Amino acid sequence: MTRVSRLCTLAGITAGLLGLTVPASAQTGWTVVTPPTGAAGILTGSYALSDTDTWVVGYNGNTSTGPEAPVALNWNGTAWSTVSTPTPSGSTPDWGFYSVAASSTTDAWAVGEQSAGTKIHDSLYEHWNGTAWSVVSGPDKGKLYAVLDFSPTNAWAFAGLSTLHWNGTAWSVVSGVAGFGLAVSADGPDDIWGVSRDDMVSHYNGTSWSYYTLSNASEGGFDTVVALSPTDVWIGGTNGTGPLLEQFNGTLWQVRTTPSSFADEGVLAMTAQSNADVWIFSEGNPLTDPLLLANWNGSSWTNSTSPIPADTSASIGSAASSPSHTWLFGYDGSTGEPMILENS
């Protein structure tokens, strides 16, 4: 199970990237999925719990001034549907989600921000119990960019300057741990990785946090991370002029090649569906160029044609995968609707 996002990223995958078989998903094509009636805005965070339970969240409204109302969609194996979310007490419709994660069909978290009255980019926490979403109180540490959910008593949330933990009863700030916000990924509760739009990578081994500084990103930064195991972690972003993709083997970070089609673009999102099925995504430059979609089969890259034509101004928000589905989410500028692309 993986979920990745340009704004915030998490993953729950346990396989490696060493297989050499060309996966079926790379041989088929991507298709456009019509969003539920009435859905609007950009989809920023997603999590694929299974082939029959996937969440994607975001916000709609005027994206130049911040979120105005949340978006929460669920895939039941047959169709996407809109799921209502409660309004935080004292809030006006100026709030939204950036990330979502789930440990089961009855335990999921969505995080983001709310701005209303005296609330200026205040933290927003909401929980899914299998029937409905509810607002949960927690420390206000500004925008919450990412969330991880391992069990009803073990969840993490990440802000720009703070890291928070849920123990089953309450959210609390983790003392002495910096926030790395932008993107997180984990293959288990004792192997969490985080990146931000700079050259720093953070890691939690179940006991303590450590930090790496990678010089190749000194002129750019990282946007996405996928942790497959403690000895197989991939991060993507830009070096300032083009794509940057690095892999950790448990000891060293190594720069990996990217498809020539990504030459002038960064790696904005990434997800893995199996041990020989890794997808990376980027936007065209300008945005009216087609989206870039490429698959790694364990030995080489294969480009896929975007099902959204050029001159669409599509933007990437998130990606996720389950055994039989790979999803790419974002915003379709030509329609003003959420973008949902599927490869299965």
C-alpha beads as a LAMMPS data file, in Angstrom:
LAMMPS data file: protein, C-alpha beads

344 atoms
343 bonds

1 atom types
1 bond types

-500.0 500.0 xlo xhi
-500.0 500.0 ylo yhi
-500.0 500.0 zlo zhi

Masses

1 110.0

Atoms # bond

1 1 1 0.000 0.000 0.000
2 1 1 1.434 3.360 -0.872
3 1 1 0.427 6.927 -0.931
4 1 1 2.459 9.821 -2.238
5 1 1 1.823 13.470 -2.757
6 1 1 3.435 16.610 -3.982
7 1 1 2.303 18.298 -0.753
8 1 1 2.481 15.424 1.589
9 1 1 3.486 11.773 1.208
10 1 1 3.113 8.515 3.108
11 1 1 3.514 4.868 2.254
12 1 1 2.979 1.457 3.768
13 1 1 4.877 -0.920 1.525
14 1 1 7.080 -3.852 2.358
15 1 1 8.611 -5.043 -0.919
16 1 1 11.955 -4.322 -2.601
17 1 1 12.785 -2.917 -5.999
18 1 1 15.015 -5.654 -7.386
19 1 1 12.669 -7.733 -9.569
20 1 1 13.152 -7.758 -13.310
21 1 1 9.696 -8.769 -14.564
22 1 1 7.772 -6.141 -16.501
23 1 1 4.563 -5.612 -14.489
24 1 1 1.166 -5.787 -16.111
25 1 1 0.380 -2.266 -14.921
26 1 1 3.166 -0.863 -17.084
27 1 1 1.811 -2.668 -20.126
28 1 1 -1.722 -1.326 -19.852
29 1 1 -2.730 2.305 -20.099
30 1 1 -3.841 5.102 -17.846
31 1 1 -7.470 6.232 -17.976
32 1 1 -9.403 9.219 -16.686
33 1 1 -11.956 8.485 -13.961
34 1 1 -14.867 10.905 -13.677
35 1 1 -15.023 12.329 -10.142
36 1 1 -18.261 12.095 -8.135
37 1 1 -20.948 14.580 -9.114
38 1 1 -20.390 17.911 -7.410
39 1 1 -16.794 17.220 -6.393
40 1 1 -14.496 20.197 -6.956
41 1 1 -10.998 21.345 -6.144
42 1 1 -7.572 19.723 -5.880
43 1 1 -6.843 16.310 -4.377
44 1 1 -3.676 16.600 -2.308
45 1 1 -3.359 13.456 -0.190
46 1 1 -4.349 9.813 -0.584
47 1 1 -3.955 6.369 0.929
48 1 1 -4.760 2.986 -0.608
49 1 1 -5.665 0.584 2.184
50 1 1 -6.765 -2.103 -0.286
51 1 1 -8.298 -2.580 -3.736
52 1 1 -11.700 -1.901 -2.180
53 1 1 -10.858 0.908 0.243
54 1 1 -8.896 3.961 -0.858
55 1 1 -9.141 7.499 0.503
56 1 1 -8.213 10.760 -1.174
57 1 1 -8.605 14.206 0.378
58 1 1 -8.041 17.831 -0.549
59 1 1 -9.857 21.129 -0.688
60 1 1 -11.887 23.280 -3.034
61 1 1 -12.468 26.984 -3.434
62 1 1 -10.066 29.705 -4.441
63 1 1 -6.709 27.936 -4.252
64 1 1 -4.822 31.229 -4.559
65 1 1 -5.996 32.293 -1.084
66 1 1 -6.006 28.935 0.657
67 1 1 -8.506 26.154 1.232
68 1 1 -12.163 27.068 1.637
69 1 1 -13.843 23.684 2.134
70 1 1 -12.631 20.096 2.429
71 1 1 -12.888 17.261 -0.057
72 1 1 -12.981 13.614 1.067
73 1 1 -13.570 10.829 -1.461
74 1 1 -13.622 7.064 -0.949
75 1 1 -13.178 4.192 -3.413
76 1 1 -15.127 1.027 -2.549
77 1 1 -13.737 -1.138 -5.335
78 1 1 -16.407 -0.088 -7.813
79 1 1 -16.860 3.679 -7.666
80 1 1 -15.691 6.875 -5.985
81 1 1 -18.117 8.667 -3.670
82 1 1 -18.031 11.905 -1.683
83 1 1 -17.946 11.481 2.099
84 1 1 -19.129 14.393 4.244
85 1 1 -16.844 15.869 6.895
86 1 1 -17.865 17.972 9.933
87 1 1 -17.036 21.643 10.283
88 1 1 -14.668 22.438 13.175
89 1 1 -16.350 24.347 16.015
90 1 1 -16.261 28.078 15.403
91 1 1 -14.905 27.681 11.877
92 1 1 -16.269 29.136 8.670
93 1 1 -15.812 27.361 5.313
94 1 1 -12.104 28.172 5.063
95 1 1 -10.443 24.877 5.829
96 1 1 -9.180 21.785 4.065
97 1 1 -7.142 18.598 4.132
98 1 1 -3.603 17.927 2.938
99 1 1 -3.097 14.283 3.913
100 1 1 -4.932 11.093 4.866
101 1 1 -3.873 7.698 6.239
102 1 1 -5.649 4.578 7.456
103 1 1 -4.723 1.497 9.487
104 1 1 -8.059 -0.259 8.873
105 1 1 -11.553 0.308 7.515
106 1 1 -12.530 1.718 10.924
107 1 1 -9.463 3.831 11.672
108 1 1 -8.298 6.707 9.473
109 1 1 -6.960 10.223 9.998
110 1 1 -7.117 13.319 7.786
111 1 1 -5.102 16.422 8.635
112 1 1 -4.815 19.929 7.267
113 1 1 -5.572 23.475 8.327
114 1 1 -8.370 25.843 9.263
115 1 1 -8.453 29.642 9.054
116 1 1 -11.423 31.537 10.467
117 1 1 -11.745 34.477 12.838
118 1 1 -8.807 34.241 15.212
119 1 1 -7.711 30.955 13.626
120 1 1 -4.898 31.582 11.141
121 1 1 -3.642 28.363 9.533
122 1 1 -4.544 26.417 12.675
123 1 1 -3.991 22.654 12.782
124 1 1 -6.919 20.454 11.764
125 1 1 -7.334 16.815 12.850
126 1 1 -10.261 14.601 11.811
127 1 1 -10.821 10.888 12.493
128 1 1 -12.805 8.197 10.637
129 1 1 -14.361 5.438 12.760
130 1 1 -15.793 3.370 9.938
131 1 1 -19.056 5.285 9.846
132 1 1 -18.326 9.023 9.996
133 1 1 -15.603 11.645 10.262
134 1 1 -15.282 13.657 13.488
135 1 1 -13.154 16.628 14.522
136 1 1 -10.529 15.783 17.159
137 1 1 -8.754 18.397 19.242
138 1 1 -4.976 18.620 19.209
139 1 1 -2.058 21.025 19.561
140 1 1 -2.081 23.950 17.158
141 1 1 1.179 23.780 15.240
142 1 1 -0.006 25.398 12.026
143 1 1 -0.601 23.529 8.795
144 1 1 -0.388 19.764 9.090
145 1 1 1.104 18.496 5.846
146 1 1 1.256 14.755 6.417
147 1 1 -0.107 11.944 8.555
148 1 1 0.746 8.280 9.199
149 1 1 -1.634 5.800 10.832
150 1 1 -0.354 2.444 12.105
151 1 1 -3.093 1.526 14.593
152 1 1 -5.831 3.113 16.740
153 1 1 -3.125 3.865 19.323
154 1 1 -0.260 4.880 17.050
155 1 1 -0.475 7.715 14.536
156 1 1 1.844 10.580 13.563
157 1 1 1.185 14.046 12.142
158 1 1 3.753 16.419 10.671
159 1 1 3.817 20.213 10.497
160 1 1 6.477 22.508 9.138
161 1 1 8.279 22.841 12.471
162 1 1 6.733 20.149 14.670
163 1 1 6.074 16.410 14.832
164 1 1 3.040 15.116 16.730
165 1 1 1.970 11.686 17.991
166 1 1 -1.416 10.068 18.764
167 1 1 -1.411 7.469 21.564
168 1 1 -5.035 6.421 21.297
169 1 1 -6.243 9.123 23.650
170 1 1 -4.690 12.451 22.669
171 1 1 -2.360 14.205 20.253
172 1 1 0.865 15.597 21.711
173 1 1 3.986 17.340 20.423
174 1 1 7.058 15.097 20.279
175 1 1 9.740 16.942 22.194
176 1 1 13.058 17.594 20.483
177 1 1 11.941 16.459 17.034
178 1 1 11.849 18.962 14.184
179 1 1 9.020 18.962 11.699
180 1 1 9.798 17.837 8.174
181 1 1 6.241 18.193 6.977
182 1 1 6.186 17.979 3.246
183 1 1 6.350 14.235 2.580
184 1 1 6.553 11.122 4.732
185 1 1 6.628 7.390 4.095
186 1 1 6.867 4.268 6.247
187 1 1 6.965 0.539 5.738
188 1 1 6.185 0.088 9.445
189 1 1 6.056 1.961 12.756
190 1 1 9.794 1.467 13.274
191 1 1 10.871 2.726 9.841
192 1 1 9.556 6.229 9.078
193 1 1 11.165 8.572 6.542
194 1 1 10.444 12.243 5.897
195 1 1 11.570 14.907 3.432
196 1 1 10.928 18.602 2.941
197 1 1 11.629 21.109 0.205
198 1 1 15.296 21.278 1.105
199 1 1 18.204 18.857 1.341
200 1 1 17.305 17.225 4.671
201 1 1 15.984 13.669 5.123
202 1 1 14.665 12.449 8.488
203 1 1 14.416 8.851 9.759
204 1 1 12.752 7.188 12.776
205 1 1 13.876 3.665 13.712
206 1 1 11.229 3.046 16.366
207 1 1 13.310 4.601 19.119
208 1 1 14.973 7.787 17.934
209 1 1 15.165 10.199 14.996
210 1 1 18.222 10.805 12.811
211 1 1 18.881 13.219 9.956
212 1 1 20.737 13.152 6.637
213 1 1 21.799 16.122 4.522
214 1 1 22.092 15.328 0.805
215 1 1 24.237 17.750 -1.180
216 1 1 22.637 16.972 -4.551
217 1 1 19.454 18.766 -3.423
218 1 1 21.221 21.884 -2.165
219 1 1 19.873 23.951 -5.079
220 1 1 16.409 22.391 -5.047
221 1 1 14.688 20.025 -2.660
222 1 1 12.713 16.831 -2.249
223 1 1 8.981 16.446 -2.892
224 1 1 8.283 12.751 -2.390
225 1 1 9.558 9.634 -0.607
226 1 1 8.759 5.913 -0.727
227 1 1 10.077 3.583 1.983
228 1 1 9.977 -0.060 0.934
229 1 1 12.236 -1.384 3.698
230 1 1 14.996 -0.090 5.980
231 1 1 17.446 -0.911 3.199
232 1 1 15.415 0.343 0.257
233 1 1 14.180 3.951 0.346
234 1 1 13.590 6.212 -2.654
235 1 1 13.255 10.008 -2.621
236 1 1 12.445 12.326 -5.516
237 1 1 12.551 16.038 -6.189
238 1 1 14.678 18.506 -8.114
239 1 1 18.293 19.666 -8.070
240 1 1 17.211 23.127 -9.187
241 1 1 17.443 22.526 -12.932
242 1 1 16.077 19.017 -13.427
243 1 1 14.967 15.805 -11.742
244 1 1 16.600 14.289 -8.684
245 1 1 16.026 10.666 -7.666
246 1 1 18.060 8.990 -4.925
247 1 1 17.972 5.543 -3.323
248 1 1 19.147 4.467 0.138
249 1 1 20.505 0.919 0.462
250 1 1 20.733 0.872 4.246
251 1 1 24.180 2.431 4.250
252 1 1 24.560 4.955 1.443
253 1 1 22.444 7.289 -0.671
254 1 1 22.982 6.887 -4.430
255 1 1 21.705 9.044 -7.291
256 1 1 19.500 7.083 -9.716
257 1 1 18.824 7.862 -13.359
258 1 1 15.433 9.112 -14.517
259 1 1 13.735 8.905 -17.934
260 1 1 14.932 11.439 -20.505
261 1 1 11.377 12.832 -20.640
262 1 1 11.932 14.193 -17.107
263 1 1 15.100 16.063 -18.130
264 1 1 13.760 19.524 -17.324
265 1 1 11.284 18.579 -14.603
266 1 1 11.381 17.447 -10.991
267 1 1 9.968 14.211 -9.568
268 1 1 6.798 15.485 -7.877
269 1 1 5.148 12.230 -6.821
270 1 1 6.054 8.576 -6.556
271 1 1 4.378 5.308 -5.577
272 1 1 5.241 1.599 -5.669
273 1 1 2.819 -1.240 -6.309
274 1 1 5.189 -4.209 -6.112
275 1 1 8.858 -5.033 -5.931
276 1 1 9.287 -4.305 -9.646
277 1 1 6.643 -1.677 -10.214
278 1 1 7.605 1.883 -9.236
279 1 1 5.895 4.929 -10.707
280 1 1 7.189 8.520 -10.798
281 1 1 5.184 11.542 -11.946
282 1 1 5.766 15.141 -12.943
283 1 1 3.959 18.083 -14.494
284 1 1 4.789 19.521 -17.875
285 1 1 6.473 22.878 -18.159
286 1 1 4.438 24.896 -18.858
287 1 1 1.432 23.247 -17.205
288 1 1 -0.247 23.057 -20.604
289 1 1 2.242 20.317 -21.573
290 1 1 1.170 16.699 -20.923
291 1 1 1.740 15.076 -17.545
292 1 1 4.821 12.861 -17.289
293 1 1 4.247 9.246 -16.154
294 1 1 7.059 6.666 -15.968
295 1 1 7.359 3.129 -14.604
296 1 1 10.458 1.325 -13.269
297 1 1 10.338 -2.462 -13.818
298 1 1 13.415 -3.293 -11.777
299 1 1 15.899 -2.704 -14.589
300 1 1 14.656 0.133 -16.826
301 1 1 12.149 2.953 -17.198
302 1 1 9.105 2.965 -19.486
303 1 1 7.159 6.137 -20.255
304 1 1 3.354 6.065 -20.371
305 1 1 1.134 8.420 -22.340
306 1 1 -0.954 10.768 -20.250
307 1 1 -4.697 10.230 -20.787
308 1 1 -5.184 13.963 -20.255
309 1 1 -4.324 15.880 -23.435
310 1 1 -1.962 18.810 -23.639
311 1 1 -3.325 22.318 -22.978
312 1 1 -5.218 21.020 -19.946
313 1 1 -3.215 22.733 -17.175
314 1 1 -3.357 19.621 -14.997
315 1 1 -1.467 19.649 -11.700
316 1 1 -0.375 16.747 -9.506
317 1 1 -1.500 16.432 -5.914
318 1 1 -1.026 12.815 -4.861
319 1 1 -0.565 9.196 -5.934
320 1 1 -1.379 5.859 -4.323
321 1 1 -1.326 2.165 -5.154
322 1 1 -2.869 -1.123 -4.030
323 1 1 -2.345 -4.614 -5.493
324 1 1 -4.588 -4.028 -8.531
325 1 1 -4.743 -0.252 -8.837
326 1 1 -2.376 2.671 -9.248
327 1 1 -3.929 6.110 -8.806
328 1 1 -2.795 9.642 -9.632
329 1 1 -4.752 12.569 -8.205
330 1 1 -4.677 16.322 -8.619
331 1 1 -6.523 19.098 -10.392
332 1 1 -7.779 19.412 -13.958
333 1 1 -7.509 23.085 -14.862
334 1 1 -9.632 22.694 -17.991
335 1 1 -12.693 21.494 -16.052
336 1 1 -12.089 22.903 -12.579
337 1 1 -12.698 19.402 -11.213
338 1 1 -10.504 16.997 -9.260
339 1 1 -8.222 14.884 -11.455
340 1 1 -8.421 11.111 -10.953
341 1 1 -6.291 8.879 -13.185
342 1 1 -6.237 5.087 -12.880
343 1 1 -3.918 2.343 -14.092
344 1 1 -5.094 -1.195 -13.320

Bonds

1 1 1 2
2 1 2 3
3 1 3 4
4 1 4 5
5 1 5 6
6 1 6 7
7 1 7 8
8 1 8 9
9 1 9 10
10 1 10 11
11 1 11 12
12 1 12 13
13 1 13 14
14 1 14 15
15 1 15 16
16 1 16 17
17 1 17 18
18 1 18 19
19 1 19 20
20 1 20 21
21 1 21 22
22 1 22 23
23 1 23 24
24 1 24 25
25 1 25 26
26 1 26 27
27 1 27 28
28 1 28 29
29 1 29 30
30 1 30 31
31 1 31 32
32 1 32 33
33 1 33 34
34 1 34 35
35 1 35 36
36 1 36 37
37 1 37 38
38 1 38 39
39 1 39 40
40 1 40 41
41 1 41 42
42 1 42 43
43 1 43 44
44 1 44 45
45 1 45 46
46 1 46 47
47 1 47 48
48 1 48 49
49 1 49 50
50 1 50 51
51 1 51 52
52 1 52 53
53 1 53 54
54 1 54 55
55 1 55 56
56 1 56 57
57 1 57 58
58 1 58 59
59 1 59 60
60 1 60 61
61 1 61 62
62 1 62 63
63 1 63 64
64 1 64 65
65 1 65 66
66 1 66 67
67 1 67 68
68 1 68 69
69 1 69 70
70 1 70 71
71 1 71 72
72 1 72 73
73 1 73 74
74 1 74 75
75 1 75 76
76 1 76 77
77 1 77 78
78 1 78 79
79 1 79 80
80 1 80 81
81 1 81 82
82 1 82 83
83 1 83 84
84 1 84 85
85 1 85 86
86 1 86 87
87 1 87 88
88 1 88 89
89 1 89 90
90 1 90 91
91 1 91 92
92 1 92 93
93 1 93 94
94 1 94 95
95 1 95 96
96 1 96 97
97 1 97 98
98 1 98 99
99 1 99 100
100 1 100 101
101 1 101 102
102 1 102 103
103 1 103 104
104 1 104 105
105 1 105 106
106 1 106 107
107 1 107 108
108 1 108 109
109 1 109 110
110 1 110 111
111 1 111 112
112 1 112 113
113 1 113 114
114 1 114 115
115 1 115 116
116 1 116 117
117 1 117 118
118 1 118 119
119 1 119 120
120 1 120 121
121 1 121 122
122 1 122 123
123 1 123 124
124 1 124 125
125 1 125 126
126 1 126 127
127 1 127 128
128 1 128 129
129 1 129 130
130 1 130 131
131 1 131 132
132 1 132 133
133 1 133 134
134 1 134 135
135 1 135 136
136 1 136 137
137 1 137 138
138 1 138 139
139 1 139 140
140 1 140 141
141 1 141 142
142 1 142 143
143 1 143 144
144 1 144 145
145 1 145 146
146 1 146 147
147 1 147 148
148 1 148 149
149 1 149 150
150 1 150 151
151 1 151 152
152 1 152 153
153 1 153 154
154 1 154 155
155 1 155 156
156 1 156 157
157 1 157 158
158 1 158 159
159 1 159 160
160 1 160 161
161 1 161 162
162 1 162 163
163 1 163 164
164 1 164 165
165 1 165 166
166 1 166 167
167 1 167 168
168 1 168 169
169 1 169 170
170 1 170 171
171 1 171 172
172 1 172 173
173 1 173 174
174 1 174 175
175 1 175 176
176 1 176 177
177 1 177 178
178 1 178 179
179 1 179 180
180 1 180 181
181 1 181 182
182 1 182 183
183 1 183 184
184 1 184 185
185 1 185 186
186 1 186 187
187 1 187 188
188 1 188 189
189 1 189 190
190 1 190 191
191 1 191 192
192 1 192 193
193 1 193 194
194 1 194 195
195 1 195 196
196 1 196 197
197 1 197 198
198 1 198 199
199 1 199 200
200 1 200 201
201 1 201 202
202 1 202 203
203 1 203 204
204 1 204 205
205 1 205 206
206 1 206 207
207 1 207 208
208 1 208 209
209 1 209 210
210 1 210 211
211 1 211 212
212 1 212 213
213 1 213 214
214 1 214 215
215 1 215 216
216 1 216 217
217 1 217 218
218 1 218 219
219 1 219 220
220 1 220 221
221 1 221 222
222 1 222 223
223 1 223 224
224 1 224 225
225 1 225 226
226 1 226 227
227 1 227 228
228 1 228 229
229 1 229 230
230 1 230 231
231 1 231 232
232 1 232 233
233 1 233 234
234 1 234 235
235 1 235 236
236 1 236 237
237 1 237 238
238 1 238 239
239 1 239 240
240 1 240 241
241 1 241 242
242 1 242 243
243 1 243 244
244 1 244 245
245 1 245 246
246 1 246 247
247 1 247 248
248 1 248 249
249 1 249 250
250 1 250 251
251 1 251 252
252 1 252 253
253 1 253 254
254 1 254 255
255 1 255 256
256 1 256 257
257 1 257 258
258 1 258 259
259 1 259 260
260 1 260 261
261 1 261 262
262 1 262 263
263 1 263 264
264 1 264 265
265 1 265 266
266 1 266 267
267 1 267 268
268 1 268 269
269 1 269 270
270 1 270 271
271 1 271 272
272 1 272 273
273 1 273 274
274 1 274 275
275 1 275 276
276 1 276 277
277 1 277 278
278 1 278 279
279 1 279 280
280 1 280 281
281 1 281 282
282 1 282 283
283 1 283 284
284 1 284 285
285 1 285 286
286 1 286 287
287 1 287 288
288 1 288 289
289 1 289 290
290 1 290 291
291 1 291 292
292 1 292 293
293 1 293 294
294 1 294 295
295 1 295 296
296 1 296 297
297 1 297 298
298 1 298 299
299 1 299 300
300 1 300 301
301 1 301 302
302 1 302 303
303 1 303 304
304 1 304 305
305 1 305 306
306 1 306 307
307 1 307 308
308 1 308 309
309 1 309 310
310 1 310 311
311 1 311 312
312 1 312 313
313 1 313 314
314 1 314 315
315 1 315 316
316 1 316 317
317 1 317 318
318 1 318 319
319 1 319 320
320 1 320 321
321 1 321 322
322 1 322 323
323 1 323 324
324 1 324 325
325 1 325 326
326 1 326 327
327 1 327 328
328 1 328 329
329 1 329 330
330 1 330 331
331 1 331 332
332 1 332 333
333 1 333 334
334 1 334 335
335 1 335 336
336 1 336 337
337 1 337 338
338 1 338 339
339 1 339 340
340 1 340 341
341 1 341 342
342 1 342 343
343 1 343 344
